[in-house]
């Protein structure tokens, strides 16, 4: 599995996971429960989306579309 995207928050993590999985790309969210340790861990975003190596290129393209505002809910 490859780290592919660092979402801003848990909501964006699940949004992106749903978009990737709708495109047939298996995606795991890592680190979402580390936010419960706020104040004990360094201040940074600990959430990461991970995909299989063979899906990395397609995932990067979908994420790029999202970042350009081109991703549609249809």
KAMO-V211010 format. One record per helix or strand of 2 or more residues. SS is the DSSP state (hx for helix, st for strand). FROM is the first residue (numbers start at 1). LEN is the number of residues. If there is no record, write none. Layout:
ss={SS;SS}
from={FROM;FROM}
len={LEN;LEN}
//
This chain:
ss={st;hx;st;hx;st;hx}
from={2;10;27;32;48;53}
len={4;13;4;6;4;15}
//
